[in-house]
Amino acid sequence: MDYKSAGVDIEAGYQSVELMKEYVRQTMRPEVLGSLGGFSGAFSISALKNMEEPVLLSGTDGCGTKVKLAFLLDKHDTIGIDCVAMCVNDVACAGGEPLFFLDYIACGKNYPEKIAAIVKGVAEGCRQAGAALIGGETAEHPGLMPEDEYDLAGFAVGLADKKDMITGENIKEGDVLIGIASSGVHSNGFSLVRKVFDMTRESLDTYYEELGGTLGEALLAPTRIYVKALKSVKEAGVTIKGCSHITGGGFYENIPRMLPEGIRAFVEKDSYEVPAIFKLLQKKGNIAEEMMYNTYNMGLGMVLAVEQEDVDKTMAAILAAGDTPYIVGKCKTGEKGVTLC
């Protein structure tokens, strides 16, 4: 009897590490200390010396049941982008620069090529966010989960000077709401998605003209990472007064999180085109409009609040970063919350 016969293949673990090393190296930053394979990741915090009041920001999340689609389509090289995005977008939303990221993969059986493909996606997400992938863990759990399945989670740490943090406390009547386009469903609401559509390879490979591709391609599109867009706005000299990452809970839960008491956000639904995937999902599932906006991002992955005088600079900065902005509403005096109109 040995460990391998019990279901844990140590040699497969070594092979996974070797296959993923090149992807990890591509995420390195000058602050990373030491080499790959240590017991912990080391990151220099010398940059703190240049800040008046440095603040560390952190975020942790996973991809939810979106991983089920990766299993069905046997496509594992983008789900890692989702994992990174869910963490670093939260850090950036508070005004922080993501510094480093760690991932955790739990699997029923370690298939080295599959694990390497997952980490390739994680590394790509880190590259997009400018964060170093300085550590991770792949845990083989025989008997706890099926051999061909896995779960993925991550943890990000970022840095901000306290004076540059985005808190929402100074949002006032007249401030403008600017939304940044999402890449689709992102990583929330997939339990409902899986109830609406048949979760079979045939169903996911079905081509829809309105989607411009297959259902699987539309649903598995990786979550947009907004770190560069928010950094571009800051570098343009704009103070982002409030920022909301539209994740689980959609508009109704997330937009109020950035608002101070006595301020209400008014979002105009016709201020941008809702992507086809949401229209198809709503139609196929006979889902009420309110539920759609209470579950999904509906085409806006981030919503910012800025001064009226900063609107043009904000729009230009977001475009320069490669993202698509929309003027979607305004802030007004009223009960804290959001009204869709």
N, C-alpha and C positions, 0 to 999 in steps of 0.2 A: 504494500500500500504506500502510495506517495501522494504529494499535493496535486499532481496532474490528474491522477485517477479520481481524486475528490472533486475535480472540476475546475481547478485553478492552474493555468498554464503559465508558469513564470517565464519560460523562454519566449512565449508569444508576447508577454509584456515587454521584454527586452527589445524584441523586434519592432514593436509599436514605437518605442522611444526612438530607435534609430531612424525609422521612416519619417517621424515628425520633426526631427531636429532641424532640417533645412527650413521648414516653414517657420519654426520658432525663431530662428536666427534672423529672419527677415523683419521681425518686429522690434529688434533691439534698439535701445536708446543709449546715449552716452552715460546716463546715470546708472545703468545696470552694472552691477559688480559681480565678479566671479563668472563661472562658466555653467553650461547646462549640466544637469544631473546632480546638483547639490541637494542637501536636505531642506533648504529653504531658498527663496529668492531674495537677493539683496539689491537695494535700490538707494542710491545716494540722495539725501534730502538737502544738499547744499543750496538748492534754489530758494529754500526758506529764508536764507540770510538776506535776500533781496526784497523781501516783503515786509510791510509794516506789521501786519498781524496775520500770519499764515494760518490757513484752516485746511484740514484734511477732510475730504468728502468721500463717501463710500456708497457703493450700490451692489446689490446682489439679486440675481434672478435666474430664471431658466427659460425654456422655450415652450413649456406647457405640452399639450397633446399634439402640437404641430409635428413633434417627432414621429407620430404615427404615420404621417404622410411620407416622411423620409424612408420609413421602413417599407411602405407599400410600393414606392417608386424606386427603391434601392438607390437613392441619391442622397449622399451624406456630406457633400462638400460645401453646402451653404448653410446648414442648420447652425453651424458654429457662429456665423455672422449674426444670426438672430440672437444668440446667447450674449454675445458681446454688446450688441446694440441695446438690448434691454437694460444693461447695466450702465454703459457709458453715457447713454442719452439722459439717464437720470442724473448722473454726475454733472454733465454739461448744462442741464436744465437749471441747476443751482448756481451756475457761473464758474464751475470748476473745469480744469484741464485734466482729462484722464491721464494718469501716469503709468499705471501697470495693471495687469489683469491676471487672474488665476482661474483655471477651469477644473471642473470635476465631472468625470464620465463614469457612470455606473453601468455595467453591461452584464448580460447573462453569460456571455462567452467572449473572450478577447480574440477578435479577428483583426490582426495587425493592419491590414490594408484599410479596413473600415474605420478603425480608430484613427489612423493617419489622415484619412479623408475628413473626418470630423475636425481634427485639430488644424488641418489646412484651412477650413472655414473659420475657425477661431482666430487663427493667425491673420487671415485676410480682414476680419473685423477689427482686430487690433491695429493693423496697418492703416485702415481707413480712419480710425480714431486717434492715431498717433500714440497709442499706448503699447508698452512692452508686455509681451507674454512671458512672465518670469517664473511661472510655476504651474503645476497642475497635478492631477491624480486620475489614474484609470483604475477603477476597482471592479474586479470580476466577482460576480455574485451568483454562482451556480445554485439552482434551487430556489432562489429568491425572485428571479425574473427569467423570462424565456431566453434561450440562447441567442436568438436573432434580434433581440431588443436592447435598448439602452436608454438612459436618461442623461441629460446634460444640464449643468448649472455653472454659474460663474460669479466672480467677485471682482469688482473694480475699485481702485483707489485713485482719487484725483486731488488736485490742489488749487486753492484760490486765496487771494488776499481778501480779508474780510470785507474791505470796502468795495470790492468788486462782485460780491455775492449777489445773486438775483433772489430777492425775497418777496417781492410783490407788495411790500408794505407801503410804498409810495404811489401805487396806482391810483389815479383819480379820474373823475368824470372828464370825458373828452379824449382820453387815451385810446389809441387805435389798436385793434387786434389784427395781427398778421399771422396767417397760417402757412405752414410749409408742407408741401405735398408729401404724402406717404408713398410707399412702393406697393401698397396693397393692404392685405389684412394684417400684415406684420406678425405678431406672435400672441395675439389675444383672441379669445372667442372661438377657438378651434373645437371645443366640445360641442358647440352649437353647429359649427360648420359640418362636423362629422355626422350630425343628426340630419342635416338638410340634404347632403349629397351622399350617394352610395360610395362607401369607402372601398372600392375595388380598383384594380389596375385598369380595367376597361373604362370605368367611369372617369378616372383621373386622366386617362389618355385621350378622352373625348375632346375634339377641337370645337371651340366656340368662336364664331366670327367676331362677336362683339368683344371678346377678350383678346383677339389677335393671337391666340395660342391655345394650348390645352388647359383644361381645368387645373390639372396638377401643377403646371408651370405657373399659373396665376396664383394659386394658393401657396406654393412653396417659395415664391419670390422672397428673398431675404429682407428683413427689416432694415429700413433706411437708417443710416447713422448720421446724426446732425451736428457732430462735434465741429466740423470745419465750417459749417454755415453759421453757427453761433459765434465762433471765433472770428469769422469774417465781419460779422456785425459789430463786434466789440472793437476790432481793429479799424473800423470805419468811424469810430468816435461816438457811436451810439450807445446810450445806456439802455439796456434791456430792463424794463421795470418789472416785468413778470414773465414767467415762462412755464408752460404746461406741456408735459409729455403725454400725448393721448394714447393711453394703454388700456388695460382692463377697466371697465366702467365708462369708457367712451367720453363724450363731451360732458355729460351730466355730473360725473364724479370728478374728472380731472381738471377741467377749467376752473371750477371754484377753488381748487387747492392753491391757486396762485393769487387769489383775490383777498384784499383786506375787508374787514367788516364795513358794511355800508356801500359797497360797490357791486354792481351787477354787470355781467358781460352779456352783450346782445350779439348773437352770431347770425348772420344772414345766410340762410341755406343755399340761396341761388347765387352766391358770390363766387362760386367755383363749381366745376363739374365733378360730381361724385363719380368715382371710377366704376367701370362696368361690373367688376367683380362683386361690388356691394349691391348693385341693382339686381344682378342675377341671384345672389344669395337671398335677398329680400323676397324676390318673386317666387323662387323655388320653395322657400321655406314658409311663405305666407307670414312673414314677420312684420309686426307693426313698426311704423317709422320710428316711434319713440324708443322702442326696444333696440333698433339698429343703432341709433345715436347713443344709447345707453350701454352698448356692448362694444362697438367698433370705432375705429378712427375715422371712418367714412371719407378717407382721402386726405386727411390732415394729420400728420404725425407729430407736429409741434404747433403750438399757438403762442405767439409772443405779444406782449403789451408794450407799446412804445409811445412816446410823445408824438403828437400830430406833426410837429416840425421835423421829426426824424424818419417819417415814413419813406420818403424817396431814397434816402441813404440806406435804410434797412433793406428795402426791396432790391436795390442795386447790389448790396453786399451779399445777399442770399443767392442772387443769380450768379454772381462772380464765383461763388463757392460750388456752383453746379447744381443747386437746388431750385425748386420752383415755388415762389411765394405768391400769396393772394391776400388782398385786403378783405378781411372777412367780417369785420364788425367794429363795435365800439364799447367802451366802458361808460356806465352811467351810474348816477346815484340811485341806490335802491337796496333791497334786501340781497345779501350776499348769495350769489348763485349764477345760473346761466339761463338765458331765454333764447330759444331758436326761433327765428322769425323769417 
